[in-house]
Amino acid sequence: MTRLFVRHTVADYSAWRKFYDAFDTERRHLGVKAYGVYRSSENGNDVTAWHDFETTDQAKVFMGSDALRHAMKNAGVQGAPSIWIANEA
């Protein structure tokens, strides 16, 4: 199991969440098996999401997806996200 973590700041969490939820079908089509979203307790627009994949390659394809880039832009993601991939130990 591979877990992809993405942390970014969004302009407005509520607006971002609507886009995130609407992307669910595409997310699953791109290999996401499970996911979760967390918000900073100090800044509700500081969001960390994790996504589980069968393989690291699937996680990389997901992150390279034009559909994901487009969705992030339209959802109000500000700046470049911090991204890291980890494998279950």
C-alpha positions, -999 to +999 in steps of 0.1 A: +000+000+000+013+035-009+000+066+007+003+100-009+002+131+013-005+166-001-004+197+020-015+231+006-032+263+015-066+271-001-083+304-005-115+292+011-119+257+027-157+254+021-153+263-016-122+239-019-141+211-003-170+213-028-144+208-056-126+180-037-159+161-032-170+166-068-137+151-079-144+117-062-153+098-094-121+110-112-101+103-080-112+067-079-107+063-117-071+074-111-066+046-086-074+061-052-086+033-028-091+055+003-085+090+014-088+115+042-087+153+047-073+172+077-073+209+085-048+227+106-062+236+141-046+270+137-055+278+101-086+261+086-073+269+051-042+248+057-053+214+043-035+181+043-051+152+023-039+116+020-048+092-007-040+054-007-030+035-039-020+000-047+014+011-060+038+041-060+034+043-098-004+049-094+003+077-069+027+093-094+002+091-122-024+107-100-002+136-091+008+141-128-028+141-139-040+171-159-075+166-144-060+169-109-040+201-118-072+216-133-093+207-102-067+221-078-065+254-097-103+258-098-107+248-062-085+277-050-052+260-041-027+287-034+010+282-042+028+249-047+017+220-025+040+199-003+038+164-016+053+132-002+048+095-009+053+068+017+049+030+016+034+010+044+061-005+066 
